[in-house]
Amino acid sequence: MIPYSLLDLAPVPEGSTIADALANTRDLAIAAEGWGYNRYWLAEHHNMPGIASAATAVVIGHVAAATKRMRVGAGGIMLPNHAPLMVAEAFGTLAELYPGRIDLGLGRAPGTDMQTSRALRRGLDHPDSFPQDVVELMGYFSDAEAPVRAFPGHGTHVPIWMLGSSLFGAQLAAQLGLPYAFASHFAPAALEEAIDVYRRGFRPSAVREEPYFMLAANVFAADDEAEAHYLRTSMQQAFARLRLGKPGKLPRPVERLEDHIPLQFMPALDQALSVSAVGDAAQVQAQLRGFIERYQPDEIILTGNIHDHTARKRSFELAAQAMQALQVEAA
């Protein structure tokens, strides 16, 4: 019986505003808690008109204030953009406000383009110090006495997760004894190798005695299979536009995807989004079962950007029902 969680990018659909997106995130989080989701994570991106979670810690507070049981956190904070001390203070504050409910996932990528990375004043002009920054950040959450401490943050022991889409994150998570989440929802190429590297190389730590792996998967569920595939076209278009250097708000779904995406780009799109469950309730349940049997995750985190908020909520509701059915099967 594995837990299921939700990754939300706070999408901004065409025809709506950032305020609408943040209200939708709150509404979805409240519903997700009722559907049994274990965690609700938000991700840091910059200079993207279609994503409203750039100030990730602020949005985490927005969600945590509206919910009671779920863990809420970052999936993730792009650490090269920030001084570790400031991350510790922000998440230490969240941990004091919502004790026992805050997670901190860390990524190595900037979550943006090179020009925006320069505007963030970090990253490109600094050597890659990600492993050292992670260790420094872990120290701020500990009880250790040091010349520089995070207040808030010191002694909060905020759980840190390593995120990644390559072998680097798997190796670092294993070396530090941290839980590991792989970005298989958009970059699954190294998924199986990364799982193997992480599990074989894992070193027990004060954080975890055994490895803990979370699989990310897209889900597009509807009461009708054709409707699910139609809803999915919004994310397919958005992903293609981003890869082609034309990010924007989340597009409306379309009947003929091939009329909106260059045909030569389709194979790369299909590969990038291959870890996706699409269809009606039974089909989504079968596809999720297949991912779980193949990759043996300790937890699965579901995501999926759908233009219509009501349809998006229904998709996550059906996904929760599918996961609950799989839990009954496992029991």
C-alpha positions in Angstrom: 0.0 0.0 0.0 1.9 3.0 -1.2 1.0 6.6 -0.5 -0.1 8.9 -3.3 0.7 12.6 -3.5 0.0 15.6 -5.8 2.4 17.9 -7.6 0.8 21.3 -8.6 2.5 23.9 -10.8 -0.4 26.3 -10.1 -1.1 26.5 -13.9 -2.4 29.7 -15.4 -4.9 28.7 -18.2 -5.4 31.0 -21.2 -8.3 33.3 -20.4 -7.5 33.5 -16.7 -5.3 35.3 -14.3 -2.6 34.5 -11.8 -5.1 35.3 -9.0 -7.4 32.7 -10.5 -4.6 30.1 -10.6 -3.7 30.6 -6.9 -7.4 30.4 -6.0 -7.6 27.2 -8.0 -4.6 25.8 -6.2 -6.2 26.4 -2.8 -9.4 24.8 -3.9 -7.7 21.8 -5.4 -5.6 21.3 -2.2 -8.6 21.3 0.0 -10.3 18.7 -2.2 -7.1 16.7 -2.5 -6.9 16.4 1.3 -10.4 14.9 1.3 -9.4 12.5 -1.4 -6.6 11.1 0.7 -3.5 12.6 -0.9 -0.5 12.3 1.3 1.5 15.4 0.2 0.8 18.5 -1.9 3.9 19.9 -3.5 4.5 23.0 -5.5 7.4 23.8 -7.8 9.7 26.8 -8.4 9.8 28.1 -12.0 10.6 31.6 -13.2 9.7 33.8 -16.2 6.9 31.4 -17.2 3.5 33.1 -17.7 1.7 29.8 -17.3 3.0 28.9 -13.8 2.0 30.9 -10.7 4.3 29.1 -8.1 7.5 31.1 -8.6 7.4 32.3 -5.0 7.1 28.7 -3.9 7.4 29.2 -0.1 4.6 31.8 -0.2 2.3 29.5 -2.1 3.1 26.6 0.3 1.9 28.8 3.1 -1.3 29.6 1.2 -2.0 25.9 0.8 -1.0 24.9 4.3 -3.3 27.5 5.8 -6.2 26.0 3.9 -5.6 22.4 4.8 -5.2 20.4 8.0 -3.7 17.0 7.5 -1.6 16.8 4.3 2.0 17.5 4.2 2.7 20.5 2.0 6.1 21.3 0.4 8.3 22.1 -2.5 8.9 19.8 -5.4 11.0 21.7 -5.5 13.1 24.7 -4.6 15.9 25.2 -7.1 18.7 25.7 -4.7 21.2 27.3 -7.1 18.8 30.3 -7.2 19.0 30.9 -3.4 21.4 31.3 -0.5 20.9 28.2 1.7 20.4 30.3 4.8 17.4 32.2 3.3 15.8 28.9 2.2 16.3 27.6 5.8 14.7 30.7 7.2 11.7 30.5 4.8 11.0 26.8 5.4 11.8 27.1 9.1 9.1 29.7 9.3 6.7 27.4 7.5 7.7 24.6 9.9 6.9 26.8 12.9 3.6 27.8 11.5 2.6 24.3 10.3 4.6 21.9 12.5 5.0 18.4 11.2 3.6 19.2 7.8 6.3 20.9 5.7 8.6 19.1 3.1 11.5 20.6 1.2 12.5 19.1 -2.1 15.7 20.4 -3.7 16.6 20.6 -7.3 19.9 21.5 -9.0 18.5 23.2 -12.2 17.6 26.9 -12.2 14.1 26.3 -13.3 14.3 29.0 -15.9 16.3 30.3 -18.9 19.9 31.7 -18.7 18.8 35.4 -18.9 16.4 34.9 -16.0 19.0 33.0 -14.0 21.2 36.1 -14.2 18.3 38.3 -13.1 18.0 36.0 -10.0 21.7 37.0 -9.2 22.8 33.5 -8.7 23.8 30.4 -10.7 25.6 31.2 -13.8 28.5 33.3 -12.4 29.1 30.9 -9.5 30.8 27.5 -9.4 28.5 24.4 -9.0 28.3 24.1 -5.2 25.1 22.2 -5.1 26.2 19.3 -2.9 27.9 21.7 -0.4 24.8 23.9 -0.4 22.6 20.9 0.4 24.8 19.9 3.3 24.9 23.6 4.5 21.1 23.8 4.4 20.7 20.5 6.3 22.9 22.0 9.0 20.7 25.0 9.4 17.7 22.7 10.2 19.7 20.7 12.8 20.3 21.2 16.5 24.0 21.9 15.9 25.6 25.0 17.4 27.3 27.1 14.8 28.4 30.7 14.3 25.6 31.2 11.8 22.2 29.7 12.6 18.8 30.0 11.0 16.1 31.6 13.1 13.5 30.4 12.3 14.8 27.1 11.1 17.3 25.9 13.7 16.1 22.6 15.3 13.0 22.3 13.0 14.4 19.2 11.2 12.5 20.0 8.0 12.6 16.9 5.9 14.8 17.3 2.8 14.2 15.4 -0.4 16.5 15.2 -3.4 14.9 15.8 -6.7 16.3 14.9 -10.1 16.1 13.7 -13.6 19.6 12.4 -14.0 22.1 10.2 -12.2 23.6 13.1 -10.3 20.6 13.6 -8.0 20.3 9.8 -7.5 24.0 9.6 -6.4 23.8 12.6 -4.1 20.6 11.4 -2.5 22.2 7.9 -1.9 25.4 9.4 -0.5 23.5 11.7 1.9 20.9 9.1 2.9 17.9 11.3 1.7 14.6 10.3 0.1 14.6 10.7 -3.7 12.0 11.9 -6.2 12.6 11.4 -9.9 11.1 13.9 -12.4 9.7 11.0 -14.6 6.7 13.1 -15.5 8.7 15.1 -18.0 12.2 13.5 -18.3 12.0 9.7 -17.9 15.0 8.8 -20.0 17.3 7.9 -17.1 14.5 6.7 -14.7 15.4 3.0 -14.4 19.1 3.6 -14.1 18.6 6.4 -11.5 16.4 4.1 -9.4 19.1 1.4 -9.5 21.9 3.8 -8.7 20.0 5.3 -5.8 19.0 2.0 -4.2 22.3 0.2 -4.6 24.3 3.2 -3.4 22.1 4.3 -0.5 24.0 4.9 2.7 21.9 4.9 5.9 21.8 8.3 7.7 20.2 10.0 10.6 17.4 10.9 8.1 16.6 7.4 6.8 17.9 3.9 7.4 16.6 2.7 4.0 16.1 4.2 0.6 12.8 5.9 -0.2 11.9 6.5 -3.8 9.0 8.6 -5.2 7.9 8.2 -8.8 6.3 11.2 -10.6 3.6 10.5 -13.2 1.2 12.6 -15.2 -2.5 11.7 -14.9 -5.3 12.8 -17.2 -8.5 11.0 -16.1 -12.1 11.6 -17.1 -15.4 9.7 -17.2 -14.8 9.1 -20.9 -11.5 8.0 -22.5 -11.8 10.4 -25.5 -12.4 13.3 -23.0 -9.2 12.4 -21.1 -7.1 12.4 -24.3 -8.7 15.7 -25.3 -7.9 17.3 -21.9 -4.3 16.1 -22.1 -3.7 18.2 -25.3 -3.3 21.3 -23.1 -0.3 20.0 -21.4 1.1 18.6 -24.6 0.9 21.9 -26.3 2.4 23.8 -23.3 5.3 21.4 -23.1 6.0 21.7 -26.8 5.9 25.5 -26.7 8.3 25.5 -23.8 10.7 23.2 -25.6 10.4 25.4 -28.7 11.2 28.6 -26.7 7.6 29.9 -26.7 6.3 29.6 -23.1 2.9 31.0 -22.4 -0.3 30.4 -20.4 -1.8 26.8 -20.4 -3.5 26.4 -23.8 -7.0 25.4 -24.3 -7.4 21.7 -25.4 -7.7 21.0 -29.1 -9.3 18.2 -31.1 -6.4 17.7 -33.5 -3.0 18.1 -31.7 -1.1 17.6 -35.0 -2.5 20.9 -36.2 -0.8 22.7 -33.3 2.6 20.9 -32.9 5.2 20.3 -35.6 5.0 16.7 -36.6 8.8 16.3 -36.3 8.5 17.2 -32.6 5.9 14.6 -31.7 8.2 11.6 -31.1 10.2 13.7 -28.5 7.0 14.9 -26.9 5.7 11.3 -26.6 8.9 10.1 -25.1 9.1 13.0 -22.6 5.6 12.5 -21.4 5.6 8.7 -21.6 5.0 8.2 -17.8 1.4 9.3 -18.1 -1.9 7.6 -17.2 -4.6 8.7 -19.6 -8.2 7.5 -19.9 -11.3 6.6 -17.9 -11.1 5.4 -14.3 -10.4 1.7 -15.1 -7.7 2.6 -17.7 -6.0 5.0 -15.4 -6.0 2.4 -12.6 -4.5 -0.2 -14.9 -1.8 2.2 -16.2 -0.8 3.3 -12.6 -0.7 -0.4 -11.6 1.7 -0.9 -14.5 4.0 1.9 -13.4 4.0 0.7 -9.8 4.8 -2.9 -10.7 7.6 -1.8 -13.1 9.3 0.8 -10.9 8.4 -0.4 -7.4 8.2 3.1 -5.9 7.7 3.7 -2.2 5.3 6.6 -3.1 3.8 8.0 -6.3 3.2 11.7 -6.9 0.7 12.6 -9.6 0.5 15.8 -11.7 -1.3 17.0 -14.7 -2.1 20.4 -16.1 -5.7 20.6 -17.4 -7.1 23.9 -18.7 -10.6 23.6 -17.1 -10.3 23.7 -13.3 -13.4 21.5 -12.7 -12.1 18.9 -15.1 -8.7 19.0 -13.4 -10.2 18.4 -10.0 -12.2 15.5 -11.5 -9.0 14.0 -12.9 -7.3 14.0 -9.5 -10.4 12.7 -7.9 -10.5 9.7 -10.3 -6.8 9.2 -9.8 -7.3 9.0 -6.0 -10.0 6.5 -6.5 -7.7 4.5 -8.7 -4.9 4.6 -6.1 -7.3 3.6 -3.3 -8.5 0.6 -5.4 -4.8 -0.4 -6.0 -4.2 -0.2 -2.2 -7.2 -2.5 -1.6 -5.7 -4.9 -4.2 -2.3 -4.8 -2.5 -3.9 -5.4 0.9 
